[in-house]
Amino acid sequence: MKQNKYKILVLSDLKETTDQVLKSTAGLAEIVGGDITLFHVKKPIDVIERESQLSAFRTINEKNLKIKKRIERHANHLLKEHNKQIGYKYTFGNVKNEIEEFIKANKPDIIVLGKRNAKSISLIGDNITDFVLKTHKGIVMIVGNENTIEPNQELSIAALDGKIPVNIRFAKELLDCTTSPLKSFKFVNKGNDLTETVLSPNLKTEEYVFERNENTVQNFSNYLLKKKINLLLIDGDYKNEKQKEGLNQSDIKSFIKKTNVSLLISNN
């Protein structure tokens, strides 16, 4: 493992994908050199429900013990399967407020989120993802449900619009973990010139161009799975919603919602 440590924060709902999220986080930590902390927030209403105030403290204590055991079970699984230790903390309160305070106090370099299952209601849903992207001026990894990052395994990496975000300080470490060319995906309007993007004369790349239409995001998501991409690098600095070419914030939100591979977003 690298000696220069990054602080990696996993925001977890402790649902069924937790082990998968932690495994991908362990894979990233192995590459860049990182310490992992898991943070979980439980809303008080989920704990107390309709019980009387007299029994509320007993209920909180019982829930407290259950949460601790669940986190320890996930931590032990990660240690047993991937030889990676994690720290953890959990609390009760307003989810967004507690997350914001924890980010301010701990100043993580990388925040990791899991994707919400479309068939279930989850603590870490799309609204929390948007909130974290607005709150954390750093790197955000959203772990997909397919082609997950495997510890000690090579990666297949892609970038949007031929951009390797300059704010990803560990980009070189990521690229060193792949022997296959970087996949560069570009999006153009119908009839525009399909000009080639040159990323670097020393970087082997394969460029793919998608013509914009109503199915572009879904087609792109399917193609990422077909090409067995593990990690898509995204420069989060897409502010112009009216630009005629390339990507904008609406596209990024669609990728986050529909893409099933892991995303690494530079959000500085």
N, C-alpha and C positions, 0 to 999 in steps of 0.2 A: 504494500500500500504506500501511496505517496506520503511524504512527511509533512507537507504544507496542508494543515487541516482546514477544511471548510465546515461551517456550522450548518447542518441540514435539519430542517424542521418538517416533520410529517404531521399534517393536520388530518386526523382520522375520526371517522364515525364508528369505528369498531364493527363494521358490518362484514359481510361475507368476503369482500375483496381485500381485507386488511393484510392478509399474508402475502397476497400478490403485490400490493403496493409496497410493502416492506422489502420484499425480494428485489424489486426493481430499484428501490432506494439503496439497498445494500450493493447492488451492481454499480450504481453511480458512485457511491462512496468509495468503492474499491478502486475505481478508475481515477477519481480526482483527489482522493485522500480526504475523507470527511467523517465527522462524528454525527450520529443520528439521535435526535430527540423526538419522541412521539408526544403530541398534545391532543387531548380530548376534552370537549366541553359538553356537559349535559345540562339541558334546560331544566330549571327547577320544576316547571309544570309537568315535565316527564317523570319526575321523581315523586312528587307529592300527590299529584292528580287531585282526587276529591277527598283526601283524608283530612281528618281534623288536625288542628295545630298541635294538639297534645301528642299525636303519634307521628308527627312530621319528622322530628329529630331521629326517631328510631328508624323510620323509613329511609332517611338520608344515609344513616350509618350502614344499613343493609345494602343499599344501592352502591355506596362507596366501596364496600368490600367486594361486591360483584364486579364492579368496573376494574378494580385493582387486579382481581384474579384473571379477568379477560385480557387485560393488557399484558400481564405476566405470561399468560399462555402464548400470546403472539410473540412476545420477546424471547421466550424459551424456544419456540419453533424456529425463529430466525437464527438463534445461536446454534441450535442443533443442526439445522439444514445448511446454513451458510456461514457458520462460525463468525457471526457479527453481533456484537453487543449494542444495545441501545439504551438511552435514558428515557424516562417518560414522566409526564405530569398530567393530571386531570383536575378539572374543577367544575363547579356548578355556577350557572349564571347565563347572562345574555351572550349568545354565541359570538356575534360579531364584536361586541365590546371586549370579551375575554380574549379573542384572537388578536385584536388590535393591540391590546395591552401586552400580551405575551410577545408579539413581534417587536414592539418598542423596547421592552425590557431585555430581550435576548438577542436582537439584531442578527437573525439568521442570514447566511449568504444565499441559501437555496431553500425554497419552500416547496414541499411535495403534497399534491392532492391526488385523490383517486377520482375516477369518473363515476358519475351517478348512474346506477342501473335505471333505465327508462321506465321499468315496471314497478319501481319502488320509490318511496319517499326517503330521502337521505339527508343527514346533517350537512355533509359536504356536497351540496347541490350546485347548480349553475349560479345561483345568486351568491353563494359563498365564494365561488371561483372568481366571479366579477369583483367581489369585494376585496379579495386578496390581491388581484391584479392591480387594483386601484391603490391599495394600502402599502403593498410591499414593492419598493423600488429596487428590485434585484432580480434574481433568477427564480422562475417558477416552473416546476416540472409537473405535468398532469399525466399520470400513469394510465395508459390505455389498457383495454381488456385483451388485446391481441399482440403477438410478437413482443412480449415483455422483455425487459432487460434482464439477462441472466448473469449473475456474478461469475467472473472468470471466463466469460465467453466473448467472442468477437461481436462487434456491433455492425449493423448496416445503417448508415446515417444519411439523412436527406436535409436539404435546405430549401427555403422558399425564395423565389426570385433571384436565385444565385447568391444569396446573402448569408454569410456566416456572421452572426451578430458579434460585433467587436467587443461588446460588454461581457461576453462569456469568456471569462479569464482562463477557463480550463478547456477551451476549444481544442487546443493542440493535443491534450491528453485524450480527449474523446476521439479525435481523428487518428491518433496512434493506435487505437484499439480496433481498427478495421483495416483489412487488406483489400477490400473492394472499393471501387471509386465512389466518391461522394455523389449522391443523386441530387440534381438541381431541378426543381420544378418551377416553371414559369407560366404565367397566365396572361393571355392576350385577347383583345377583342377581335371579332371576326373581320378578316380582310387585312389585318395589320401584318407587317413584316415579321417573320419569325427569326429575328436576329439572335445569334448565339451570344451567351453571356460568358465572359472569361473570368473565372474566379481568381485563379493564380496559376502562373506558368508551371509551378512545381506541384500542383494539386490535381490528381487525376479525378476527372468528373464525367458524369453522364448527364446530359441535359434532356429534360422532357418538357414539352410545351402543350398546355391545355388551352383550347379555345373557350372563351367565356360563353356559357349558356345557363339555363335554369338548373341543369343537372351537374354543373361543374364540380361543386363541392363533393357530392356523392360519388361521382366518377373518380375524382382524385382520391377520396378515402378508400375506395375499392382498389385502386391501383397501388396505394401504399401497402395494402395487405398482400397483393399479388407479388410485389417486389420484395416482400419480407423485410420491410423497413422496421427497425427497432426504435428509432428516435428521430423525430422531425424538429430541426432547429428553426425557431421563429424569432425574427426581430419584431418586438412588440411596438415599435415606433411607427405605426401606420395611423396617421392622424387625419389625412385628407380624405373625407368621405366622397368627394366629387371628382377625384382624379380619374382620368379616362383610361389609364393603363395600370397594370400591376395590381396590388392588393390594397385593401383598406380595412378599417376596424371591423366592419360588418363581416368581411370574409374571415377574419381571425376568429370572431365569435362563432361563426358557422363551423370552422375547423375544430374548435374546442368541443362543440356540441356533437358533431357527427363523426369525427375521425377516431378510429379505434386503436391507433398506435399511440405510443407515448410522445408527448410534446414537451420541448424545452424552450421556454419563452424568456427572452431577454427583455426585462421590463424596467430598464433604467431610464 
